Amino acid sequence: MDGKTRRQIKIGQSVAVVKKNDQRTGNLTEGRVKKILTNSPSHPHGIKVMLETGEVGRVKEIKAEGDSGHE
């Protein structure tokens, strides 16, 4: 699932985000959502969230529960 719709994202959910300084490289950072920062119901570049680590980025991928991201 992509992270363009706010209602799909929940506090504590595992996600992959792209931080502002990683936008050119597309480098993803994984973590759990601490706070949802985007107020609008959707955003074309992804909903902006703060991770539990304090890092801020736009959600590019919502991880399935129990998905470690490894095949």
ZIQUIZI-V427623 format. One record per residue. N is the residue number from 1. D_FIRST is the distance of its C-alpha to the first C-alpha in Angstrom with 2 decimals. Layout:
BEGIN
<<N;D_FIRST> <N;D_FIRST>>
END
This chain:
BEGIN
<<1;0.00> <2;3.77> <3;6.59> <4;8.94> <5;9.75> <6;11.98> <7;12.13> <8;8.66> <9;10.08> <10;13.07> <11;15.97> <12;16.13> <13;12.46> <14;11.70> <15;9.77> <16;10.58> <17;12.42> <18;14.86> <19;18.23> <20;20.69> <21;22.99> <22;20.35> <23;19.17> <24;21.65> <25;20.74> <26;16.94> <27;17.54> <28;14.71> <29;15.84> <30;14.32> <31;15.41> <32;15.27> <33;15.14> <34;18.78> <35;18.78> <36;16.76> <37;18.85> <38;17.63> <39;19.53> <40;18.36> <41;15.79> <42;13.69> <43;14.23> <44;13.86> <45;13.57> <46;11.18> <47;12.45> <48;15.27> <49;15.65> <50;18.38> <51;17.81> <52;20.44> <53;22.22> <54;22.83> <55;20.82> <56;19.15> <57;16.31> <58;13.46> <59;9.90> <60;8.30> <61;5.75> <62;5.35> <63;7.53> <64;8.57> <65;12.11> <66;14.65> <67;12.56> <68;14.87> <69;13.22> <70;16.34> <71;17.05>>
END
